[in-house]
Amino acid sequence: MSGALESTAAGREDDLTALERVPLDDRGLPASTYDALVRAAETWPEWPAISCLPDAEHWERPSTRTLAEMADDVGVRLSLE
């Protein structure tokens, strides 16, 4: 490697080494997939979570659910079980 590329690669290796020193329990990771979805919905409620094509005729207009809508949908489903 040369110059800038070499220092960039070394910096990434240092970053990875630093990250690996932090135990998983100390990283504030969500306990479940649902918790990850709720955290994302609280942070970015209007971001798309999923887009689906209703049918081949409407491929230009996908049906989209935001993170907030998806978290609500899942929460309702979980409360019914």
C-alpha positions as CSV (number, residue, x, y, z in Angstrom):
1,M,0.0,0.0,0.0
2,S,1.0,3.6,-0.4
3,G,0.7,6.6,1.8
4,A,-2.9,7.6,2.4
5,L,-4.3,4.2,1.7
6,E,-1.9,2.6,4.2
7,S,-2.8,5.1,6.9
8,T,-6.5,4.7,6.2
9,A,-6.2,0.9,6.5
10,A,-4.2,1.3,9.8
11,G,-6.9,3.7,11.2
12,R,-9.6,1.2,10.4
13,E,-7.7,-1.6,12.1
14,D,-7.2,0.7,15.2
15,D,-10.9,1.5,15.2
16,L,-11.9,-2.2,15.0
17,T,-9.4,-3.0,17.8
18,A,-10.9,-0.3,20.0
19,L,-14.5,-1.5,19.3
20,E,-13.6,-5.1,20.1
21,R,-12.4,-4.0,23.6
22,V,-15.9,-2.9,24.6
23,P,-17.9,-5.9,25.9
24,L,-21.2,-6.5,24.2
25,D,-23.0,-5.9,27.5
26,D,-21.5,-2.3,27.7
27,R,-22.6,-1.3,24.1
28,G,-26.2,-0.4,24.8
29,L,-27.5,-3.0,22.3
30,P,-31.2,-3.7,22.1
31,A,-32.3,-6.9,23.8
32,S,-34.4,-8.0,20.9
33,T,-35.3,-7.3,17.3
34,Y,-38.5,-5.6,18.5
35,D,-36.4,-3.4,20.8
36,A,-34.2,-2.5,17.8
37,L,-37.2,-1.6,15.7
38,V,-38.7,0.6,18.5
39,R,-35.4,2.4,19.0
40,A,-35.1,3.0,15.3
41,A,-38.8,4.2,15.2
42,E,-38.1,6.6,18.0
43,T,-35.0,8.0,16.3
44,W,-36.2,8.1,12.7
45,P,-40.0,7.7,12.7
46,E,-40.6,8.8,9.2
47,W,-37.9,6.7,7.5
48,P,-39.2,3.8,5.4
49,A,-39.0,0.4,7.1
50,I,-40.3,-1.7,4.2
51,S,-41.7,-1.1,0.7
52,C,-43.7,-3.7,-1.2
53,L,-45.1,-3.8,-4.7
54,P,-48.8,-4.3,-4.5
55,D,-48.9,-5.9,-8.0
56,A,-47.0,-5.7,-11.3
57,E,-49.3,-2.9,-12.6
58,H,-48.4,-0.5,-9.8
59,W,-44.6,-1.1,-9.7
60,E,-44.0,2.6,-9.8
61,R,-46.0,3.2,-6.6
62,P,-44.8,0.8,-3.9
63,S,-46.7,0.5,-0.6
64,T,-44.4,1.8,2.1
65,R,-44.5,1.5,5.9
66,T,-42.5,3.9,8.0
67,L,-40.4,2.7,11.0
68,A,-43.1,4.2,13.3
69,E,-45.9,2.4,11.5
70,M,-44.1,-0.9,11.5
71,A,-43.2,-0.6,15.2
72,D,-46.9,0.1,16.0
73,D,-48.0,-2.9,13.8
74,V,-45.6,-5.2,15.6
75,G,-46.5,-3.9,19.0
76,V,-50.2,-4.5,18.3
77,R,-49.5,-8.0,17.1
78,L,-47.4,-8.8,20.2
79,S,-50.2,-7.5,22.5
80,L,-52.6,-9.9,20.8
81,E,-50.5,-13.0,21.5
